[in-house]
Every structure is written in structure tokens, then in C-alpha cells.
């Protein structure tokens, strides 16, 4: 897959209150449903909306550190994490900020400028 698909998925979820609720309620079904959507990808390739097993696992488990390692754009990732963890009441903003920083601290920069 590509960083583009991960970023597009995160933007899709973060951009809709209902998508956030549905994703948090059943991440596995939500990810599978998104992959099946006809408009899940603008890439003209067969199965272009599908994630690798590693990407799917990170999205289903809502593992923001793994998504960062896989190349998720940090700005989009932060807003995605904020939507699924803070807006849903799972944690507070200060707690999430510290957890986010700690979780990505040891991960090599995936090279966002390239």
C-alpha cells in the first residue's frame, strides 16, 4: 500500500463525527468496509484501496506509533489520534499529548519530506 492510503483513511475518519464513532465502536469492520468502498482509492490499480496486513493491523488496533513508523503524516496522525482518543472521551488532551510523544520518541523519522 502507500502512505497516501493510510493518510486518506485517517482523513476520512477524522473528517466525520459518525465515522469516528463507527471506527471506535468496531475498528475491524470499519477498516474492512472502507477497503471495500469503490472510492477508497484514487489510484488506478486493482485492490488499490487495500492495506497490507501490517497496515490493517495498525489501523484495527489503533496503534498510532505503528502508523507513524509506517509513514503516516504526523499532522494527519495527530488529528486522527485526537479524534479517536480525545473526542470519544478515552483520555484527556494532556495525557494523550504525553503518550503520543513517548510512543513515537524512539521511532526513526520515516522521511516525510521525500
C-alpha positions as CSV (number, residue, x, y, z in Angstrom):
1,X,0.0,0.0,0.0
2,X,1.2,3.5,0.4
3,X,1.4,6.4,2.9
4,X,-1.3,8.1,0.7
5,X,-3.8,5.4,1.6
6,X,-3.1,5.5,5.3
7,X,-3.3,9.3,5.2
8,X,-6.5,9.2,3.2
9,X,-8.1,6.7,5.7
10,X,-7.1,8.8,8.7
11,X,-8.5,12.0,7.0
12,X,-11.8,10.1,6.2
13,X,-12.3,9.0,9.8
14,X,-11.2,12.3,11.4
15,X,-13.5,14.3,9.0
16,X,-16.8,12.9,10.2
17,X,-18.1,12.6,13.7
18,X,-20.1,9.5,12.7
19,X,-17.0,7.9,11.1
20,X,-15.1,8.4,14.4
21,X,-18.0,6.8,16.4
22,X,-18.3,3.8,14.0
23,X,-14.5,3.3,13.8
24,X,-14.1,3.3,17.6
25,X,-17.1,1.0,18.0
26,X,-15.8,-1.7,15.6
27,X,-12.4,-0.8,14.1
28,X,-12.0,-4.2,12.3
29,X,-15.4,-4.0,10.5
30,X,-14.8,-0.3,9.7
31,X,-11.4,-0.8,8.1
32,X,-12.8,-3.8,6.1
33,X,-15.7,-1.7,5.0
34,X,-13.5,1.2,4.0
35,X,-11.3,-1.1,1.9
36,X,-14.4,-2.4,0.0
37,X,-15.6,1.1,-0.8
38,X,-15.5,1.9,-4.5
39,X,-14.0,5.3,-3.8
40,X,-11.5,4.1,-1.2
41,X,-8.6,4.8,-3.6
42,X,-8.0,7.2,-6.4
43,X,-5.1,5.0,-7.6
44,X,-5.9,3.2,-10.9
45,X,-4.7,-0.1,-9.7
46,X,-6.6,-3.3,-8.7
47,X,-7.1,-3.5,-5.0
48,X,-5.5,-0.1,-4.5
49,X,-7.8,0.5,-1.6
50,X,-6.5,-2.5,0.3
51,X,-4.0,-2.3,3.1
52,X,-1.1,-4.6,3.8
53,X,-1.6,-6.9,6.8
54,X,0.7,-4.7,8.8
55,X,-1.2,-1.5,7.9
56,X,-4.6,-3.1,8.6
57,X,-3.4,-4.4,12.0
58,X,-2.2,-1.0,13.0
59,X,-5.4,0.6,11.9
60,X,-7.6,-2.0,13.6
61,X,-5.6,-1.9,16.9
62,X,-5.5,2.0,16.6
63,X,-1.7,1.8,17.1
64,X,-0.6,5.3,16.4
65,X,3.1,4.6,17.0
66,X,3.0,1.8,14.4
67,X,1.1,4.1,12.0
68,X,3.8,6.7,12.4
69,X,6.5,4.1,11.8
70,X,4.6,3.0,8.6
71,X,4.8,6.6,7.4
72,X,1.5,8.2,8.4
73,X,1.8,12.0,8.1
74,X,2.4,13.4,11.6
75,X,-0.1,16.2,11.3
76,X,-2.8,14.0,10.0
77,X,-1.9,11.3,12.5
78,X,-2.2,13.7,15.4
79,X,-5.7,14.8,14.4
80,X,-6.7,11.2,13.8
81,X,-5.5,10.2,17.3
82,X,-7.1,13.3,18.8
83,X,-10.4,12.3,17.2
84,X,-10.4,8.7,18.2
85,X,-8.9,9.1,21.7
86,X,-9.9,12.5,23.0
87,X,-13.1,13.4,21.3
88,X,-14.5,10.0,22.3
89,X,-13.5,10.6,25.9
90,X,-11.0,7.8,26.1
91,X,-8.3,10.2,27.6
92,X,-7.6,13.8,28.2
93,X,-5.6,16.1,25.8
94,X,-2.6,16.5,28.2
95,X,-2.5,12.7,28.8
96,X,-2.7,11.9,25.1
97,X,-0.1,14.5,24.2
98,X,2.4,12.9,26.6
99,X,1.5,9.4,25.5
100,X,1.8,10.3,21.8
101,X,5.2,11.9,22.3
102,X,6.5,9.0,24.3
103,X,5.2,6.4,21.9
104,X,6.9,7.9,18.8
105,X,10.1,9.1,20.5
106,X,12.3,6.2,19.6
107,X,11.0,5.7,16.0
108,X,13.2,6.7,13.2
109,X,11.9,9.6,11.1
110,X,10.0,7.9,8.2
111,X,11.1,10.6,5.9
112,X,8.1,12.9,5.3
113,X,10.0,15.3,3.1
114,X,10.6,12.7,0.4
